Amino acid sequence: MWAAAAQPQSTWAALCEVAKTADHAPARTFYLWRVNLRQVTERVLEDLYHAAYNLRERLAFELSKEQEVLSILEQIQQASISGSASSVATLTSSQRKQLENIRKVAAVLETSLLRLEDTIMMLKDF
């Protein structure tokens, strides 16, 4: 009989004991195993989708946390496009540091998301 091998949180491999004797002594027992590739692929894809969701949520959280600085930056950009830059406030040095930090965090999260999406695409297509 095939039995699921003990794996943390999932059963990816099935194990079968073929005993030479009735006592099932490990020295006189063959251990056979198999892996259901379709099931493993589905579980890994499920985990990857969950990770992608978490990355998107984290990016939204980080951007919402710094919404004030981002709105000021948007006003500055709108003013520079329309040509009325004199009526808009500029960023302070602490706001510039916050903006640089936001850009770094967003770049890391977006890069991670792109790599994860590449992995998802590869697993789905092959």
Backbone as CSV, one residue per row, in Angstrom:
resi,resn,N_x,N_y,N_z,CA_x,CA_y,CA_z,C_x,C_y,C_z
1,MET,0.819,-1.181,0.000,0.000,0.000,0.000,0.869,1.254,0.000
2,TRP,0.439,2.226,-0.772,1.141,3.501,-0.813,0.628,4.369,0.318
3,ALA,1.549,4.968,1.020,1.194,5.888,2.106,1.888,7.213,1.867
4,ALA,1.242,8.288,2.242,1.839,9.606,2.059,3.010,9.771,3.022
5,ALA,4.127,10.227,2.475,5.300,10.470,3.312,5.071,11.727,4.137
6,ALA,5.660,11.755,5.293,5.489,12.908,6.187,6.272,14.091,5.649
7,GLN,5.558,15.085,5.150,6.145,16.314,4.651,5.469,17.462,5.387
8,PRO,6.200,18.501,5.696,5.566,19.628,6.368,4.535,20.291,5.461
9,GLN,3.307,20.389,5.920,2.193,21.076,5.290,1.694,20.424,4.014
10,SER,2.326,19.410,3.490,1.850,18.823,2.247,2.359,17.404,2.101
11,THR,1.762,16.698,1.188,2.204,15.344,0.883,2.594,15.299,-0.582
12,TRP,3.857,15.415,-0.857,4.353,15.440,-2.224,4.828,14.065,-2.674
13,ALA,5.233,13.242,-1.744,5.758,11.926,-2.090,4.944,10.850,-1.386
14,ALA,4.743,9.749,-2.092,4.058,8.605,-1.500,5.096,7.506,-1.303
15,LEU,5.016,6.817,-0.199,6.005,5.820,0.187,5.333,4.460,0.300
16,CYS,6.028,3.422,-0.159,5.526,2.062,-0.058,6.632,1.188,0.528
17,GLU,6.288,0.450,1.559,7.245,-0.468,2.183,7.021,-1.868,1.607
18,VAL,8.102,-2.479,1.131,8.048,-3.861,0.673,8.973,-4.651,1.591
19,ALA,8.365,-5.353,2.549,9.145,-6.066,3.560,9.492,-7.465,3.074
20,LYS,10.733,-7.869,3.302,11.148,-9.236,2.978,10.665,-10.216,4.043
21,THR,10.543,-9.714,5.265,10.102,-10.553,6.376,8.895,-9.913,7.047
22,ALA,8.235,-10.671,7.870,7.017,-10.187,8.530,7.299,-9.138,9.601
23,ASP,8.527,-9.058,10.095,8.817,-8.108,11.171,9.061,-6.684,10.679
24,HIS,9.103,-6.474,9.362,9.308,-5.141,8.769,10.577,-4.459,9.282
25,ALA,11.620,-5.230,9.498,12.893,-4.663,9.944,13.451,-3.766,8.834
26,PRO,13.894,-2.563,9.161,14.389,-1.644,8.141,15.521,-2.215,7.287
27,ALA,16.355,-3.052,7.853,17.457,-3.627,7.077,16.954,-4.624,6.033
28,ARG,15.775,-5.185,6.250,15.224,-6.183,5.332,13.953,-5.668,4.643
29,THR,13.878,-4.371,4.444,12.698,-3.765,3.817,13.146,-2.843,2.687
30,PHE,12.446,-2.935,1.572,12.664,-2.008,0.458,11.650,-0.872,0.600
31,TYR,12.116,0.338,0.343,11.241,1.502,0.401,11.124,2.073,-1.008
32,LEU,9.926,2.086,-1.533,9.658,2.642,-2.853,8.903,3.952,-2.665
33,TRP,9.154,4.871,-3.558,8.461,6.140,-3.467,8.088,6.620,-4.851
34,ARG,7.078,7.450,-4.910,6.655,8.065,-6.169,6.150,9.474,-5.881
35,VAL,6.161,10.265,-6.919,5.716,11.651,-6.814,4.681,11.889,-7.909
36,ASN,3.559,12.443,-7.538,2.539,12.827,-8.499,2.891,14.231,-8.989
37,LEU,3.502,14.310,-10.156,4.031,15.584,-10.655,2.934,16.621,-10.869
38,ARG,1.785,16.204,-11.353,0.691,17.147,-11.576,0.245,17.768,-10.247
39,GLN,0.119,16.947,-9.232,-0.305,17.433,-7.919,0.743,18.376,-7.314
40,VAL,2.002,18.026,-7.459,3.069,18.882,-6.934,3.085,20.222,-7.663
41,THR,2.937,20.183,-8.979,2.918,21.419,-9.759,1.754,22.307,-9.338
42,GLU,0.594,21.716,-9.130,-0.567,22.498,-8.696,-0.338,23.122,-7.321
43,ARG,0.250,22.372,-6.419,0.509,22.914,-5.068,1.544,24.034,-5.110
44,VAL,2.589,23.846,-5.906,3.609,24.891,-6.014,3.008,26.141,-6.656
45,LEU,2.193,25.964,-7.692,1.531,27.108,-8.315,0.623,27.830,-7.319
46,GLU,-0.090,27.071,-6.524,-0.949,27.671,-5.508,-0.124,28.514,-4.529
47,ASP,0.999,27.985,-4.107,1.875,28.739,-3.205,2.442,29.985,-3.885
48,LEU,2.771,29.869,-5.166,3.298,31.020,-5.898,2.236,32.096,-6.084
49,TYR,1.001,31.682,-6.371,-0.084,32.662,-6.473,-0.291,33.378,-5.148
50,HIS,-0.216,32.640,-4.054,-0.369,33.248,-2.731,0.769,34.241,-2.460
51,ALA,1.977,33.882,-2.844,3.121,34.783,-2.657,2.957,36.046,-3.505
52,ALA,2.459,35.894,-4.738,2.230,37.065,-5.595,1.171,37.987,-4.985
53,TYR,0.128,37.399,-4.447,-0.904,38.192,-3.774,-0.297,38.953,-2.595
54,ASN,0.511,38.272,-1.801,1.148,38.929,-0.654,2.045,40.081,-1.094
55,LEU,2.783,39.900,-2.185,3.641,40.985,-2.676,2.810,42.179,-3.133
56,ARG,1.709,41.923,-3.827,0.844,43.024,-4.268,0.252,43.768,-3.065
57,GLU,-0.178,43.015,-2.074,-0.732,43.635,-0.874,0.322,44.464,-0.139
58,ARG,1.530,43.944,-0.059,2.605,44.672,0.622,2.941,45.952,-0.126
59,LEU,2.976,45.892,-1.461,3.249,47.090,-2.255,2.152,48.130,-2.041
60,ALA,0.899,47.714,-2.044,-0.208,48.647,-1.812,-0.115,49.255,-0.412
61,PHE,0.250,48.437,0.575,0.393,48.944,1.939,1.511,49.976,2.024
62,GLU,2.660,49.661,1.437,3.799,50.594,1.496,3.465,51.908,0.794
63,LEU,2.756,51.844,-0.321,2.399,53.073,-1.037,1.341,53.870,-0.278
64,SER,0.390,53.184,0.342,-0.640,53.907,1.092,-0.067,54.541,2.354
65,LYS,0.965,53.931,2.904,1.596,54.460,4.115,2.248,55.815,3.848
66,GLU,2.707,56.016,2.642,3.397,57.266,2.283,2.573,58.091,1.303
67,GLN,1.265,58.034,1.434,0.382,58.706,0.491,0.571,60.224,0.482
68,GLU,0.899,60.799,1.618,1.071,62.254,1.689,2.215,62.718,0.792
69,VAL,3.343,62.056,0.893,4.507,62.428,0.081,4.219,62.175,-1.397
70,LEU,3.547,61.086,-1.695,3.227,60.776,-3.084,2.252,61.782,-3.685
71,SER,1.306,62.262,-2.882,0.367,63.269,-3.395,1.082,64.601,-3.652
72,ILE,2.018,64.966,-2.788,2.804,66.191,-3.019,3.625,66.053,-4.296
73,LEU,4.236,64.888,-4.484,5.016,64.642,-5.698,4.129,64.727,-6.934
74,GLU,2.932,64.194,-6.864,2.002,64.245,-7.994,1.615,65.687,-8.308
75,GLN,1.395,66.507,-7.265,1.068,67.917,-7.476,2.221,68.644,-8.159
76,ILE,3.452,68.334,-7.735,4.634,68.964,-8.340,4.740,68.565,-9.807
77,GLN,4.497,67.297,-10.108,4.577,66.837,-11.495,3.481,67.460,-12.351
78,GLN,2.269,67.570,-11.794,1.176,68.204,-12.536,1.487,69.675,-12.810
79,ALA,2.063,70.351,-11.820,2.402,71.760,-11.985,3.507,71.948,-13.017
80,SER,4.482,71.047,-13.041,5.557,71.176,-14.021,5.061,70.899,-15.437
81,ILE,4.067,70.050,-15.568,3.491,69.781,-16.889,2.676,70.973,-17.367
82,SER,1.897,71.555,-16.463,1.047,72.686,-16.849,1.818,74.007,-16.899
83,GLY,2.992,74.060,-16.312,3.805,75.271,-16.367,3.593,76.212,-15.209
84,SER,2.837,75.839,-14.207,2.592,76.714,-13.056,3.336,76.189,-11.833
85,ALA,4.627,76.046,-11.937,5.439,75.474,-10.859,5.588,76.406,-9.667
86,SER,5.323,77.679,-9.830,5.522,78.617,-8.729,4.465,78.493,-7.632
87,SER,3.278,77.941,-7.945,2.203,77.881,-6.950,2.214,76.600,-6.113
88,VAL,3.149,75.684,-6.375,3.180,74.404,-5.683,4.385,74.355,-4.748
89,ALA,4.172,73.784,-3.563,5.261,73.656,-2.598,6.269,72.615,-3.072
90,THR,7.480,72.725,-2.578,8.522,71.756,-2.921,8.675,70.747,-1.789
91,LEU,9.407,69.700,-2.064,9.643,68.663,-1.065,10.733,69.091,-0.095
92,THR,10.525,68.782,1.171,11.560,69.036,2.163,12.592,67.913,2.090
93,SER,13.682,68.076,2.827,14.725,67.043,2.784,14.231,65.721,3.370
94,SER,13.415,65.775,4.423,12.882,64.525,4.988,11.905,63.863,4.025
95,GLN,11.131,64.676,3.310,10.214,64.114,2.313,10.978,63.501,1.141
96,ARG,12.090,64.118,0.785,12.935,63.539,-0.284,13.486,62.178,0.144
97,LYS,13.902,62.089,1.414,14.395,60.801,1.931,13.279,59.762,1.938
98,GLN,12.079,60.186,2.341,10.935,59.273,2.324,10.639,58.808,0.898
99,LEU,10.702,59.724,-0.031,10.437,59.390,-1.428,11.480,58.418,-1.969
100,GLU,12.730,58.641,-1.631,13.791,57.727,-2.062,13.588,56.341,-1.451
101,ASN,13.190,56.302,-0.191,12.924,55.033,0.471,11.734,54.320,-0.179
102,ILE,10.687,55.071,-0.506,9.519,54.492,-1.183,9.936,53.893,-2.521
103,ARG,10.750,54.612,-3.253,11.200,54.120,-4.565,12.006,52.834,-4.438
104,LYS,12.873,52.765,-3.424,13.667,51.550,-3.221,12.788,50.361,-2.856
105,VAL,11.873,50.582,-1.926,10.981,49.500,-1.486,10.102,49.044,-2.640
106,ALA,9.542,49.997,-3.383,8.681,49.655,-4.520,9.469,48.905,-5.586
107,ALA,10.710,49.312,-5.824,11.526,48.625,-6.828,11.794,47.179,-6.427
108,VAL,12.099,46.963,-5.160,12.361,45.592,-4.690,11.101,44.737,-4.799
109,LEU,9.965,45.280,-4.358,8.717,44.519,-4.406,8.275,44.242,-5.844
110,GLU,8.401,45.230,-6.711,8.005,45.038,-8.108,8.925,44.051,-8.819
111,THR,10.225,44.109,-8.537,11.160,43.157,-9.120,10.861,41.739,-8.645
112,SER,10.583,41.599,-7.372,10.223,40.286,-6.828,8.951,39.758,-7.466
113,LEU,7.986,40.632,-7.667,6.729,40.233,-8.291,6.942,39.804,-9.741
114,LEU,7.785,40.523,-10.462,8.076,40.146,-11.853,8.767,38.790,-11.927
115,ARG,9.705,38.557,-11.043,10.390,37.258,-11.031,9.420,36.133,-10.675
116,LEU,8.552,36.402,-9.726,7.566,35.407,-9.331,6.599,35.117,-10.482
117,GLU,6.180,36.146,-11.184,5.283,35.952,-12.323,5.969,35.177,-13.444
118,ASP,7.266,35.386,-13.647,8.011,34.580,-14.626,8.009,33.120,-14.241
119,THR,8.213,32.846,-12.958,8.200,31.470,-12.473,6.824,30.841,-12.641
120,ILE,5.793,31.590,-12.329,4.410,31.104,-12.493,4.141,30.782,-13.963
121,MET,4.546,31.684,-14.844,4.321,31.474,-16.273,5.053,30.226,-16.752
122,MET,6.275,30.025,-16.293,7.056,28.869,-16.710,6.402,27.568,-16.217
123,LEU,5.931,27.551,-14.979,5.285,26.345,-14.454,3.960,26.055,-15.142
124,LYS,3.221,27.092,-15.490,1.935,26.881,-16.155,2.108,26.409,-17.587
125,ASP,3.131,26.907,-18.263,3.315,26.589,-19.680,4.020,25.255,-19.918
126,PHE,4.795,24.810,-18.958,5.551,23.574,-19.191,5.091,22.542,-18.287
